[in-house]
Amino acid sequence: MPLRISLDLTDRDLMFFRNALQRSRRAMQHADEEEIFDAISMVIADIKQTGPLPDFINRRLPDIEALTIMFHDEEWQLPRADREQLLATFIYFGDPEDLIPDNIPGIGYLDDVIMIELLLREMCHVRDAYEDFCSFRRDYDGNDRDNRQVHIASRRKQLHARMRRRKAADKKLQKQASVW
């Protein structure tokens, strides 16, 4: 029988994660992006090889993989601030000695999953816009490469503007402290 555990993270609780992310961001300042993604790929491979995964980890792996695809999509041109959020979170995720050491069976990745959930919440408008961008790109039926690039760039510009508007509106309405 499944057991549901809900956590309400207060502003004070989020401070722990905010501090951990700040440490990750400082570490990221001198890190090479490809090294970070190589490390994440190795962590994901290690996680998958450890045998049966707890579902709370297994459900987040496709999200992490989708975020890496979005990060590397050259046509999308993920804005710098969003790139930094992803990199800081990935550095945190790849650190085996974060708030809860990853080698603790069953719960070692709990803090990493919480951090991924916080990132997914913070980046919901980015992910929605990216999904719309991918749909537009996939459905684009123009064969003229130059014309395609103009339309892709125009759609990207519209979606980036939509992301900024929605993020700004969320910040105005937000009553809880943001991790970022």
N, C-alpha and C positions, 0 to 999 in steps of 0.2 A: 504494500500500500504506500503510495507516495506521501511524502511529508513536505508541506510548503512552509518555508521560513521567510518571513518578510522582515526587512530591515528599514528603519526610518533613520536616515542619516541627517543629523542636525548640522547646523553651521559649524559647530565645534568639531563634530565628527569629520566633516569635509575638510577641515583644516589639516588633518593628518594626511589626507590624500593630496591636498594642495601643496603641502610642504614636500611630499615625495615627488610630485611632478616638477616642482621647482628645482629639486636636485637633479632630476632627469634632464630638464631643460639646460641646466648649467653643464652637465656632462655632454649634452648634444652639441654645444657650441663648437666643439673641436672634433666632433665625430663625423666620419664620412657616411653619407646616406646609404651607399651600397653596403658598407660594413654593417650598418644597423639592420638592413633588410636581410643580409646573409645570416646575421645572428638570429633574427626573428624566424627565418626559414628553418634554421637548425633547432630552435626551441620548439616550433610546431612539429617538426619531424620527431623530436625526442618525445614530445607529449603523445603523439600518435603511436609511438612504439612501446610506450609503457604498459600497454595492455588495455583492458577495458577502462575507459575514461568515465569519470563522473559526468552525468548529463549536463550539469551546470557549466562544465568546461566544453564538452563536445558541441553544445549548441552555439558557442561563441566563435569557434574556429572558422566557420564560413564567413562570419562578419569580419574577422581579422583578415582573412584572405581577400575579401571584397575591398576592404580599405586599402590593402597594398596595391591592388589593381588600380583603384581610383588614383592613388598617389602617383603611380608610374604612367598614367595615361597622358601622353604628351598633348593630345588634342584638347583635353579638358583644362589643362593649365591650372591646377589647384592653387588658389591664392596662398601666398606665403604664410600668413597667420595660421591657416588651416593645416598647411604642411608641417609647421612647427608643432602644432597640437598632436598630429599623428606621430611625428618623430619622437616627441617627448613620451608619449604613451607607449610607443613601441620599445623605446629604451627601457622604460619601467618594466614592461612585460618581459623583456629579455633578460632582466637582472634577476639572477637566481636568489639573491640576498636582499630582496625588497622587504616590505613590512612583514610579510609572512614568508619565510624561506620556502622556495618551491619544492624542495625535497621532502617536505612533510607530507606523507601519504594522505590523500583525501581532501586536505584543505590547503595545501601549499599554493595553489593557484587561486584561492578565493579572493585575495586582495587584487590580483591581476584581473579577474573577472569583474570585480566591482569597478576597477579603473576603466575597463573596456565599456562597461555599461554606462558609466558617466560620460565617456567620450562619445558613445553612440547617441546619447541624449543631447549632448551639446552640439553634435554635428548632424542632427536630424534634417535640417534644411539643406545642408551641403549634400547629404546622401540623396535626398529627394531630388534636388536639382541635377545631380549626377545621373540618377536613374532616368530622368527626363531627357538629359543630354544623350545618353546611350540609346534610348528609344528613338530620338530624333535622328541620330546618326545611322542607326540600323535601318530605319524606314526611309531614309533619304534616297530618292530614286533617280537623282541627277547623275548622269554619266560624265559630265564635263568636270574634270578634276579642279580647274581653277574656280569654277562656279561653286562646286561643292565646298571648297575651302572658305569661300566668302560666306556661304550659308551656315557652315559649321561655326565659324568665328562669330557671326551675328547671333546665332542661338546661344552660344557660350556666353557672350556678353550679356544677353538678356537674363540668362539663368544665374550668372554671378550677381547681377544687380538684384534679382529676386532674393537670392540668399542673403545679401547684405540687409535688405529691407526687413526680411523676416527675423533675422538675428537681432536687429536693432529693436524691432517690436517686442521680441521675447525679453530682451534686457530691460525694457521699460516695464513690462508686466511681472518680471521675475521678482519673487519675494524671498526666495532662498538664495544663499550665496552660491555663486558659480565656482566650480573647481578651477576654471580658467580665469 
